[in-house]
Amino acid sequence: MAETTAGRLAHNLVERQETINRELARNGVRFGIYRDGTYHDRLFPYDPVPRLIPSDEFDRLEAGLKQRVSALNAFLRDVYSDKRIVRDGVVPEEFVYTSKGCLPQVNGMTPPAGIYAHVAGEDLVQGEDGSWWVLEDNLRIPSGASYPLFVRDIERNADPRLFHENGIRDNRDYPRLLRHVMDFVSTRGMAVVLSPGRYNSAFFEHAYLAEKTGATLAFPEDLEVVDNATVERHGDGGFVTAPSPWHMRAA
């Protein structure tokens, strides 16, 4: 039954591949890569053949990933406070302190709600035996959520019956959940998606998620620390109070 459903889904989406690619191009769904020091802008590569994951298997994946992200947050909390995981020899000291991602400047600081990684990009691969493996954890600069969100919208518009008749799980709640995380850790500051700028590889995602969550899309040059508070600079020279660095959401 699963193979039949996958085949039907693939057939319907392949037939609409050109239409979907035109919509992706028209809406600027792109990503950037650097090659030999030169920035290249590419259209997002759309694969119309779906990977079918049964609902019960997805439930197990979801539970495991939640547990993993909680463990990663606990690790970061410990590394920047008691350092018990290092003291007990669970993680070698050099693994932590020689990492370029380690920031000794924030040692002893606890972000709002104790959450260090608000968004986690978990790269999964599936083995020949059907087992799932985590290829890597992307916590510092996670990206990729915008592409399945946007593509699903286009697919749904191209063939509304496709999703209704096949019982495909809906992913449209993601922006609301992301905004909920922003508000949960907020200390009454602005919700900000901080982007390096137009030539960052994930700029489309930054702009898309800022729009969908109602957050402010900000660039480093827009922000300034005034009286120990981070503020957003306006074009007229004025300022608007923004979150402290702990509260800014970087997609």
C-alpha positions, 0 to 999 in steps of 0.5 A, a space after each residue: 500500500 505504501 509503495 502504491 501511494 508513493 508511486 501515485 504521489 510521485 506520478 502526480 508531482 512529476 507531472 507538475 514539476 515544471 509548473 512548480 519550478 516556475 513558481 519557485 523561480 518566480 518567487 525567488 526561492 533560491 540558495 547561495 553557494 561559494 565556489 572559489 571565493 565567488 558567490 553563486 545564486 542557485 534556484 532551489 533544486 526541487 525533487 518531485 519524488 517523495 520520500 514516504 515515511 509511515 506515520 508511526 515511524 515518523 512519531 518515533 523519529 519525532 520523539 527521538 529528535 525531541 529527546 536529542 535536542 533537549 540533550 544538546 541544550 542540556 550539554 550547552 547549559 552544562 558546558 557554560 556553567 558547571 562543566 560536569 560533563 568535562 570534569 567527569 570525563 564524559 567529553 574530553 576537555 579539548 573537544 570543548 575548548 578547542 572548538 571554534 564554536 566555543 564562546 568563553 565570553 558567555 561562560 556563566 550566562 544563562 539565556 532566557 528559559 535556559 534555552 541555548 538552541 532555539 532551532 535545530 537542524 538535524 540532518 537524517 539519513 536512512 540505512 539500507 536496513 531502514 534504520 535512521 541515523 543523525 548525520 549532524 546537528 546544526 545548532 549554530 546556523 540551522 537552515 532549511 525549514 523554509 523550503 519544504 514549507 514553500 514547496 508544500 504550498 505550491 504543491 497544494 495549490 497545484 493539486 489540492 486533492 493530492 494532500 487531502 486524499 493521501 493523508 499527508 501530515 500538514 507542516 503549515 504550523 511551523 511558523 506559529 511554533 517558531 513564533 511561540 518559541 520567540 515569545 517564550 524566551 522574550 523579555 518584552 523585546 522585539 522578535 528579530 530574525 538576524 541575517 548576515 545579508 543578501 549574499 548569505 546562502 540562507 537569505 531567502 529563508 531569513 526573509 521568509 521566516 521573518 514574514 511568516 512569524 511577523 518578526 523583524 528582519 534585521 542585519 548587523 548594521 541595523 543594530 547597535 548597543 545603547 545603554 547596555 541594550 540592543 536597539 534597531 537603528 531606523 533610517 531617520 537616525 532614531 532607535 527602537 528598543 530591540 532584544 539583547 543578543 540572547 533574545 535575537 533569533 538567527 535563522 
